[in-house]
Amino acid sequence: MDDVSIKLNRLAQGLDPLNDGVGWFHELALDDRRSMLRKLAVMVGQAHPRAEEIDAAVARSGIRPGATPVVLLRQRGLGAVMAALAALPALELGRGFRLLMLLLGIADGRRRNEECKGDCLHWWHQLSADSAAAAVLLHRPGPPAADQPAPPPNALA
């Protein structure tokens, strides 16, 4: 888990405004936008979206059905589209980002409601509108590096 994974999950869950995320995405360098789309496509793949969820994401996105990212996703499926979306012309990358963000939100929302009821331990399902939850996840102390001694027991208190 990292800052970007938390940001993407907060956007997908509607905890942060999608338009803010789209603005952030457009501020990235071109290579970083392409890398971000690949990362996002992997996350979407892990949510196992269904065909009707792709249709719902397209409808919510406001992207016309003939736009390249939509056509790629509908015709090739998610597995084949990962590299293709990242290779789109720069002007299409924002559409791909918006579409994948919405698809992640829909598919992961379904999985959270159907499969992760009650005792879910996925860190991304523990996020809330309270940004303190993300801060705790990001800044929890990890184990010391192999070449460093462990801190004294009272150092973490």
PyMOL commands that set and color helices and strands:
alter all, ss='L'
color gray80, all
select helices_A, chain A and resi 3-12+18-27+30-46+51-61+68-86+90-115+123-125+131-139+153-156
alter helices_A, ss='H'
color red, helices_A
deselect
rebuild
show_as cartoon
